[in-house]
Amino acid sequence: MSTAKTARHLLAGDIGGTKTLLGLFDPAPARPRPIAVRQFHTLEHSDLPSMVERFLADPATGAAAVAAACFGVAGPVFGESARLTNVPWKVDAQAVGQRFGFARVHLLNDLESMAYSVPVLHPAELHTLQEGHAREDGNLALIAAGTGLGEALLHRFSGRIVPSPSEAGHADFAARTEREVAVLRELTRRFGRVDVERVVSGPGLVNIFPLAHREPCTSGVHLDDADAPAAISVAALDRRCAGCVETLDLFAEAYGAEAGNLALRAVATGGVFVGGGIAPKILPALEAGGFMRAFRAKAPLEAMMAKTPVHVILNAEAGLLGAAVFASQM
């Protein structure tokens, strides 16, 4: 492979609190084409450069020369650096570029990165919760629960979609019902301040679980296990545990309500997209009705909310794809 050819490659990364995806892409028109993608456990590495070094040593990458690199990181980005929220890392774009000889390196907030994938997603990569009626001149919005909760706004500007990051997952949790007030009261006692992420995230499922469990759990859930959120969700979807069902119902309603809040803030008449690792795994719970009822219950704008399309992103690598899209534009 010639140097001129390999120099066209893009390096993309989606750095999360639990896992990280790194990918080498060919900058195909509109949507970069993946050449090699690898998943890493984030905390098994001391920093991003050591992970990138391991990835580039993989024979599948072919020691490719990288023209541009972009990394989506779970935390606020200031200039060329970011300190991750749920990982003890500081990522410096300039340092990564110097170490590997990359001419162009950029950092994005992880939800901003995922937002760049939204315009290039295929219909088969989306599951529609509400068809609505998308306005061609409308803004869009993205919300994603996983290890944490992220939100991004996609502004419509001069015919283009321009993603904008936020730290809205750390805004205050807004309780709407008596049972949510009870959750808020208990979590306030435990944590002092309750942001939305304390409820709408994988750890949020664990936080809700003891408050929803009115009977002994028969599903074998152990809250200290790393897979406790998944265990709660599976037991709920299988109807094996009444408390797990109650937990997932409350979670879905809180998720829908926050998605609706984001839609209002963005005036997302072009559509709301639900990303992250949790939503595709709990589609039956999202379709049960509570998510969309909470989404639409925004008086006096219920009519606008009923017309707002809502889609779940099924592509598990949307954040990585978005980083590659941005890198192709650098």
C-alpha positions as CSV (number, residue, x, y, z in Angstrom):
1,M,0.0,0.0,0.0
2,S,1.5,3.3,-1.0
3,T,2.2,6.1,1.5
4,A,-0.1,8.5,-0.5
5,K,-2.9,6.1,-0.1
6,T,-2.5,5.3,3.6
7,A,-2.1,9.0,4.4
8,R,-5.8,9.4,3.6
9,H,-6.9,7.3,6.5
10,L,-8.8,8.7,9.5
11,L,-8.4,7.6,13.1
12,A,-11.6,7.9,15.3
13,G,-12.3,7.2,18.9
14,D,-15.3,7.0,21.2
15,I,-14.0,7.1,24.7
16,G,-16.6,6.1,27.3
17,G,-16.6,5.4,31.1
18,T,-16.7,1.7,30.6
19,K,-15.5,0.9,27.0
20,T,-13.6,2.7,24.3
21,L,-13.9,2.1,20.5
22,L,-11.0,3.0,18.2
23,G,-11.4,2.7,14.5
24,L,-9.4,3.3,11.3
25,F,-11.6,4.7,8.5
26,D,-11.4,5.4,4.8
27,P,-12.8,8.9,4.2
28,A,-15.5,7.8,1.7
29,P,-17.9,10.5,0.5
30,A,-20.7,11.4,3.0
31,R,-20.0,8.5,5.3
32,P,-16.5,7.2,6.2
33,R,-16.0,3.5,5.7
34,P,-14.6,1.5,8.6
35,I,-11.4,-0.5,7.9
36,A,-10.6,-1.8,11.4
37,V,-12.5,-1.3,14.7
38,R,-11.4,-2.5,18.1
39,Q,-13.0,-2.3,21.5
40,F,-11.0,-1.7,24.7
41,H,-11.9,-1.7,28.4
42,T,-11.2,2.0,29.2
43,L,-9.8,1.5,32.7
44,E,-7.4,-1.2,31.6
45,H,-5.2,1.6,30.1
46,S,-3.5,4.4,31.9
47,D,-4.2,6.9,29.2
48,L,-5.3,7.4,25.6
49,P,-1.9,7.3,23.9
50,S,-1.1,3.8,25.3
51,M,-4.5,2.6,23.9
52,V,-3.8,4.2,20.5
53,E,-0.4,2.7,20.4
54,R,-1.8,-0.8,21.0
55,F,-4.5,-0.2,18.3
56,L,-2.0,1.0,15.7
57,A,0.2,-2.1,16.4
58,D,-2.6,-4.3,15.3
59,P,-1.8,-6.0,12.0
60,A,-5.3,-5.1,10.8
61,T,-4.4,-1.4,10.7
62,G,-1.5,-2.1,8.4
63,A,0.7,0.6,10.1
64,A,-1.5,3.1,8.3
65,A,-0.5,6.7,8.2
66,V,-3.2,8.9,9.7
67,A,-4.2,12.1,8.0
68,A,-6.6,13.3,10.8
69,A,-7.8,12.0,14.1
70,C,-10.9,12.8,16.2
71,F,-11.8,11.4,19.6
72,G,-15.2,11.8,21.4
73,V,-14.6,11.9,25.1
74,A,-17.1,11.6,28.0
75,G,-16.6,15.0,29.6
76,P,-16.4,18.7,28.8
77,V,-13.8,19.7,26.2
78,F,-11.9,23.0,26.7
79,G,-9.7,24.0,23.9
80,E,-7.5,20.9,23.0
81,S,-7.9,19.0,26.3
82,A,-10.5,17.3,28.4
83,R,-10.7,15.7,31.8
84,L,-13.1,12.8,31.6
85,T,-16.0,12.8,34.0
86,N,-16.1,9.1,35.0
87,V,-12.5,8.1,34.1
88,P,-9.3,9.4,35.8
89,W,-7.9,10.5,32.5
90,K,-6.9,13.8,31.0
91,V,-6.8,13.8,27.2
92,D,-4.6,16.3,25.4
93,A,-5.1,16.4,21.6
94,Q,-1.7,18.2,21.0
95,A,0.2,15.6,23.0
96,V,-1.5,12.7,21.0
97,G,-0.6,14.4,17.7
98,Q,3.0,14.9,18.7
99,R,3.5,11.4,19.9
100,F,2.1,9.7,16.8
101,G,2.9,12.4,14.2
102,F,-0.7,13.2,13.4
103,A,-1.1,16.5,11.5
104,R,-4.6,17.1,12.8
105,V,-6.2,15.9,16.1
106,H,-9.4,17.2,17.6
107,L,-11.4,16.4,20.7
108,L,-15.2,16.4,20.9
109,N,-17.6,15.8,23.7
110,D,-18.9,12.3,23.2
111,L,-22.5,13.3,22.5
112,E,-21.3,16.0,20.1
113,S,-19.3,13.3,18.4
114,M,-22.3,11.0,18.2
115,A,-24.4,13.9,16.9
116,Y,-22.2,14.1,13.8
117,S,-23.4,10.6,12.9
118,V,-27.1,11.5,13.0
119,P,-27.3,13.0,9.4
120,V,-25.6,9.9,7.9
121,L,-27.4,7.1,9.7
122,H,-29.3,4.7,7.5
123,P,-33.1,4.1,8.1
124,A,-32.3,0.5,9.2
125,E,-30.1,1.9,12.0
126,L,-33.1,3.6,13.6
127,H,-36.1,2.3,15.5
128,T,-39.0,4.7,15.5
129,L,-40.9,5.3,18.8
130,Q,-42.9,8.2,17.3
131,E,-43.2,8.9,13.6
132,G,-44.3,12.5,14.1
133,H,-43.8,15.0,11.3
134,A,-40.2,16.2,10.9
135,R,-39.9,19.9,9.9
136,E,-37.2,20.3,7.3
137,D,-36.1,23.6,8.9
138,G,-36.3,22.2,12.5
139,N,-33.5,21.6,14.9
140,L,-32.7,18.1,16.2
141,A,-31.6,16.7,19.6
142,L,-29.7,13.7,20.9
143,I,-29.9,12.1,24.3
144,A,-28.0,8.9,25.3
145,A,-27.9,7.0,28.6
146,G,-25.2,4.5,29.3
147,T,-22.5,4.7,32.0
148,G,-23.6,8.3,32.3
149,L,-26.1,10.5,30.6
150,G,-25.2,12.8,27.7
151,E,-27.2,15.3,25.6
152,A,-26.5,17.3,22.5
153,L,-28.3,19.9,20.4
154,L,-28.2,19.8,16.6
155,H,-28.9,23.3,15.4
156,R,-30.2,24.0,11.9
157,F,-28.0,26.8,10.4
158,S,-28.0,28.0,6.8
159,G,-29.2,24.6,5.6
160,R,-26.6,22.7,7.7
161,I,-26.8,20.7,10.9
162,V,-24.4,22.0,13.5
163,P,-24.0,19.8,16.6
164,S,-23.5,21.6,19.9
165,P,-22.3,19.8,23.1
166,S,-23.8,20.1,26.6
167,E,-23.4,18.9,30.1
168,A,-27.2,18.6,30.6
169,G,-26.8,15.2,32.2
170,H,-25.5,16.9,35.2
171,A,-28.4,19.4,35.4
172,D,-30.9,18.9,38.3
173,F,-33.3,15.9,38.1
174,A,-36.8,17.2,37.9
175,A,-39.3,14.9,39.7
176,R,-42.8,14.9,38.2
177,T,-44.7,12.2,40.1
178,E,-45.1,11.1,43.7
179,R,-42.8,8.1,43.2
180,E,-40.2,10.2,41.5
181,V,-40.4,12.7,44.4
182,A,-39.8,9.7,46.7
183,V,-36.7,8.8,44.6
184,L,-35.5,12.4,44.7
185,R,-35.9,12.6,48.4
186,E,-33.9,9.4,49.1
187,L,-31.2,10.2,46.6
188,T,-30.8,13.7,48.0
189,R,-30.3,12.1,51.4
190,R,-27.6,9.9,49.9
191,F,-25.8,12.2,47.5
192,G,-26.7,15.8,48.6
193,R,-27.5,16.9,45.0
194,V,-29.3,14.8,42.5
195,D,-28.5,15.4,38.8
196,V,-30.4,13.6,36.0
197,E,-27.6,11.1,35.6
198,R,-28.3,9.7,39.1
199,V,-31.5,8.4,37.7
200,V,-31.2,8.1,33.9
201,S,-28.1,6.0,33.4
202,G,-26.9,2.5,34.1
203,P,-25.9,3.5,37.7
204,G,-29.3,5.2,37.9
205,L,-31.0,1.8,37.5
206,V,-29.1,0.6,40.5
207,N,-30.0,3.8,42.4
208,I,-33.7,3.3,41.7
209,F,-33.8,-0.5,42.4
210,P,-33.8,-0.5,46.2
211,L,-36.5,2.2,46.2
212,A,-38.8,0.3,43.8
213,H,-38.3,-3.1,45.4
214,R,-41.2,-3.6,47.7
215,E,-40.9,-7.4,47.8
216,P,-37.9,-9.7,48.1
217,C,-36.0,-9.9,44.8
218,T,-36.2,-13.3,43.1
219,S,-34.1,-12.4,40.1
220,G,-30.7,-12.8,41.7
221,V,-29.7,-9.2,41.2
222,H,-26.6,-8.1,43.2
223,L,-26.2,-4.4,43.2
224,D,-22.4,-4.5,43.7
225,D,-21.9,-6.4,40.4
226,A,-20.7,-4.5,37.4
227,D,-23.5,-6.0,35.4
228,A,-26.3,-5.1,37.8
229,P,-28.0,-2.6,35.5
230,A,-28.2,-5.2,32.7
231,A,-29.4,-7.9,35.2
232,I,-32.2,-5.6,36.4
233,S,-33.3,-4.8,32.8
234,V,-33.3,-8.4,31.7
235,A,-35.2,-9.6,34.8
236,A,-37.8,-6.8,34.1
237,L,-38.2,-7.6,30.4
238,D,-38.6,-11.3,31.3
239,R,-41.2,-10.3,34.0
240,R,-39.3,-12.4,36.5
241,C,-39.3,-9.8,39.3
242,A,-41.9,-7.3,40.1
243,G,-39.4,-4.9,41.6
244,C,-37.3,-5.0,38.5
245,V,-40.3,-4.3,36.4
246,E,-41.2,-1.3,38.6
247,T,-37.5,-0.1,38.4
248,L,-37.4,-0.2,34.6
249,D,-40.9,1.4,34.3
250,L,-39.7,4.3,36.5
251,F,-36.5,4.5,34.5
252,A,-38.3,4.6,31.2
253,E,-40.6,7.4,32.3
254,A,-37.8,9.5,33.7
255,Y,-35.8,8.9,30.4
256,G,-38.8,10.0,28.3
257,A,-39.4,13.1,30.5
258,E,-35.8,14.2,30.1
259,A,-35.9,13.5,26.4
260,G,-38.9,15.8,26.2
261,N,-37.2,18.5,28.3
262,L,-34.3,18.3,25.8
263,A,-36.7,18.6,22.8
264,L,-38.2,21.7,24.4
265,R,-34.8,23.3,25.0
266,A,-33.7,22.6,21.4
267,V,-37.1,23.2,19.8
268,A,-36.3,19.8,18.1
269,T,-39.1,19.8,15.6
270,G,-36.7,17.9,13.2
271,G,-36.6,15.0,15.6
272,V,-35.1,13.6,18.8
273,F,-32.6,10.7,18.7
274,V,-32.1,8.3,21.6
275,G,-28.6,6.9,21.6
276,G,-26.3,5.1,24.1
277,G,-26.0,1.5,25.1
278,I,-29.2,1.1,27.1
279,A,-32.0,2.1,24.8
280,P,-31.6,-0.6,22.1
281,K,-31.5,-3.3,24.9
282,I,-34.8,-2.1,26.5
283,L,-36.9,-1.4,23.4
284,P,-39.9,-3.2,24.8
285,A,-39.9,-1.0,27.9
286,L,-39.5,2.1,25.7
287,E,-42.5,1.0,23.6
288,A,-44.7,0.1,26.6
289,G,-46.0,3.7,26.7
290,G,-44.5,5.4,29.7
291,F,-41.5,6.8,27.8
292,M,-43.6,8.5,25.2
293,R,-46.3,9.6,27.6
294,A,-43.7,11.4,29.7
295,F,-42.1,12.8,26.5
296,R,-45.4,14.3,25.3
297,A,-46.7,15.6,28.7
298,K,-45.3,19.1,28.3
299,A,-48.3,21.4,28.6
300,P,-48.9,23.8,27.0
301,L,-46.9,22.3,24.1
302,E,-48.3,18.8,23.9
303,A,-49.3,19.3,20.3
304,M,-45.7,20.2,19.3
305,M,-44.4,17.2,21.2
306,A,-46.8,14.8,19.6
307,K,-45.5,15.9,16.1
308,T,-41.8,15.5,17.1
309,P,-40.3,12.4,15.6
310,V,-38.5,10.2,18.2
311,H,-36.0,7.5,17.0
312,V,-33.7,5.1,18.9
313,I,-30.3,4.7,17.3
314,L,-29.5,1.0,16.8
315,N,-26.0,1.4,15.5
316,A,-23.8,0.7,18.6
317,E,-20.9,2.5,16.9
318,A,-22.7,5.7,16.2
319,G,-20.3,7.7,18.4
320,L,-17.3,6.3,16.6
321,L,-18.8,7.0,13.2
322,G,-19.5,10.6,14.2
323,A,-15.9,11.1,15.2
324,A,-14.9,9.7,11.8
325,V,-17.4,12.1,10.1
326,F,-15.8,15.0,11.9
327,A,-12.3,13.9,11.1
328,S,-13.2,13.7,7.4
329,Q,-14.2,17.4,7.6
330,M,-11.0,18.5,9.3
